[in-house]
Amino acid sequence: MHRLAGDTGVLDVNSVYAYVLWCHDFPSTSVVAEVDGELAGFVTGYRRPADPSVLMVWQVAVDDRLRGRGVAARMLNHLLDGVAPGGASRLHTTISPDNTASQALFAAVAKQRGLTLSRRPLFAATDLGDGHEPEDLYILEP
Ligand SMILES: CC(C)(COP(=O)(O)OP(=O)(O)OC[C@H]1O[C@@H](n2cnc3c(N)ncnc32)[C@H](O)[C@@H]1OP(=O)(O)O)[C@@H](O)C(=O)NCCC(=O)NCCS
């Protein structure tokens, strides 16, 4: 996951320890996809402690050789199917304004599941430092 995050060239790369700890503590809201035994993609997420009806998706990455085949959408649908019985019916994520692939991904998942999609500013560039893009909050909900 650490390697794949770095290979995307656009995701913030967290430490190996951060990914290991994440999977240890949030296994039901995170997933990896494998193709022929090799890592093809991952999603990290959590249910918001202040509002467990929300699945907060943090990072989504797919190996660039395997993009455009529905891997990311399938991982997100897998997570949404998994949290629905526990009462989580909404998805939140943040996306930078220039990430059209990610915007298209979440728009497609909203359409597939009949969810409405809305967006509002969340974090300004100055909140995130290091020349980071701002991050808008995307909300998918019934
Ligand atoms: C964003 C990302 C995860 C998409 O993965 P993917 O497996 O290629 O996406 P999917 O094949 O599941 O596509 C899902 C939908 O998004 C659309 N989409 C995906 N990439 C797109 C692109 N570059 N341009 C336009 N639409 C795109 C697909 O057409 C599809 O829509 P459809 O069902 O209406 O045809 C992948 O491009 C990636 O890893 N990017 C780098 C990391 C990143 O930006 N992550 C997101 C921010 S956390």
The ligand as an SDF file (V2000), in Angstrom:
LIG
                    3D

 48 50  0  0  0  0  0  0  0  0999 V2000
   -8.9340    7.4780   -9.0910 C   0  0  0  0  0  0  0  0  0  0  0  0
   -8.5620    6.0100   -9.2980 C   0  0  0  0  0  0  0  0  0  0  0  0
   -8.5220    5.3080   -7.9470 C   0  0  0  0  0  0  0  0  0  0  0  0
   -9.6420    5.3430  -10.2020 C   0  0  0  0  0  0  0  0  0  0  0  0
   -9.3750    3.9480  -10.2670 O   0  0  0  0  0  0  0  0  0  0  0  0
   -9.9670    3.0110  -11.4510 P   0  0  0  0  0  0  0  0  0  0  0  0
   -9.9090    1.6140  -10.9760 O   0  0  0  0  0  0  0  0  0  0  0  0
   -9.3100    3.3480  -12.7370 O   0  0  0  0  0  0  0  0  0  0  0  0
  -11.4860    3.5310  -11.5300 O   0  0  0  0  0  0  0  0  0  0  0  0
  -12.7080    2.6690  -12.1280 P   0  0  0  0  0  0  0  0  0  0  0  0
  -12.2170    1.8800  -13.3180 O   0  0  0  0  0  0  0  0  0  0  0  0
  -13.3790    1.9320  -11.0370 O   0  0  0  0  0  0  0  0  0  0  0  0
  -13.6380    3.8410  -12.6800 O   0  0  0  0  0  0  0  0  0  0  0  0
  -14.8170    4.2320  -11.9950 C   0  0  0  0  0  0  0  0  0  0  0  0
  -15.4590    5.3660  -12.7860 C   0  0  0  0  0  0  0  0  0  0  0  0
  -14.5950    6.5040  -12.8270 O   0  0  0  0  0  0  0  0  0  0  0  0
  -14.3200    6.8630  -14.1790 C   0  0  0  0  0  0  0  0  0  0  0  0
  -12.9030    7.2470  -14.2630 N   0  0  0  0  0  0  0  0  0  0  0  0
  -11.8590    6.6290  -13.6700 C   0  0  0  0  0  0  0  0  0  0  0  0
  -10.7070    7.2560  -14.0120 N   0  0  0  0  0  0  0  0  0  0  0  0
  -11.0620    8.2770  -14.8400 C   0  0  0  0  0  0  0  0  0  0  0  0
  -10.3290    9.2730  -15.5210 C   0  0  0  0  0  0  0  0  0  0  0  0
   -8.9830    9.3440  -15.4330 N   0  0  0  0  0  0  0  0  0  0  0  0
  -10.9980   10.1690  -16.2650 N   0  0  0  0  0  0  0  0  0  0  0  0
  -12.3380   10.1270  -16.3660 C   0  0  0  0  0  0  0  0  0  0  0  0
  -13.1090    9.1810  -15.7310 N   0  0  0  0  0  0  0  0  0  0  0  0
  -12.4610    8.2800  -14.9890 C   0  0  0  0  0  0  0  0  0  0  0  0
  -14.5820    5.6230  -14.9810 C   0  0  0  0  0  0  0  0  0  0  0  0
  -14.9170    5.9450  -16.3220 O   0  0  0  0  0  0  0  0  0  0  0  0
  -15.7420    5.0060  -14.2470 C   0  0  0  0  0  0  0  0  0  0  0  0
  -16.9520    5.6540  -14.5770 O   0  0  0  0  0  0  0  0  0  0  0  0
  -18.1190    4.8900  -15.3930 P   0  0  0  0  0  0  0  0  0  0  0  0
  -18.5230    3.7250  -14.5230 O   0  0  0  0  0  0  0  0  0  0  0  0
  -19.1780    5.9320  -15.5270 O   0  0  0  0  0  0  0  0  0  0  0  0
  -17.4820    4.4850  -16.6760 O   0  0  0  0  0  0  0  0  0  0  0  0
   -7.1840    5.8580  -10.0300 C   0  0  0  0  0  0  0  0  0  0  0  0
   -7.1940    6.7020  -11.1790 O   0  0  0  0  0  0  0  0  0  0  0  0
   -6.0030    6.2390   -9.1460 C   0  0  0  0  0  0  0  0  0  0  0  0
   -5.4540    5.4010   -8.4270 O   0  0  0  0  0  0  0  0  0  0  0  0
   -5.5630    7.5080   -9.2160 N   0  0  0  0  0  0  0  0  0  0  0  0
   -4.4230    7.9900   -8.4230 C   0  0  0  0  0  0  0  0  0  0  0  0
   -4.7620    8.1080   -6.9470 C   0  0  0  0  0  0  0  0  0  0  0  0
   -5.9480    9.0220   -6.6900 C   0  0  0  0  0  0  0  0  0  0  0  0
   -6.0760   10.1050   -7.2730 O   0  0  0  0  0  0  0  0  0  0  0  0
   -6.8440    8.5580   -5.8000 N   0  0  0  0  0  0  0  0  0  0  0  0
   -8.0660    9.2810   -5.4430 C   0  0  0  0  0  0  0  0  0  0  0  0
   -7.8860   10.2960   -4.3930 C   0  0  0  0  0  0  0  0  0  0  0  0
   -7.7700    9.5670   -2.7640 S   0  0  0  0  0  0  0  0  0  0  0  0
  1  2  1  0
  2  3  1  0
  2  4  1  0
  2 36  1  0
  4  5  1  0
  5  6  1  0
  6  7  2  0
  6  8  1  0
  6  9  1  0
  9 10  1  0
 10 11  2  0
 10 12  1  0
 10 13  1  0
 13 14  1  0
 14 15  1  0
 15 16  1  0
 15 30  1  0
 16 17  1  0
 17 18  1  0
 17 28  1  0
 18 19  1  0
 18 27  1  0
 19 20  2  0
 20 21  1  0
 21 22  1  0
 21 27  2  0
 22 23  1  0
 22 24  2  0
 24 25  1  0
 25 26  2  0
 26 27  1  0
 28 29  1  0
 28 30  1  0
 30 31  1  0
 31 32  1  0
 32 33  2  0
 32 34  1  0
 32 35  1  0
 36 37  1  0
 36 38  1  0
 38 39  2  0
 38 40  1  0
 40 41  1  0
 41 42  1  0
 42 43  1  0
 43 44  2  0
 43 45  1  0
 45 46  1  0
 46 47  1  0
 47 48  1  0
M  END
$$$$
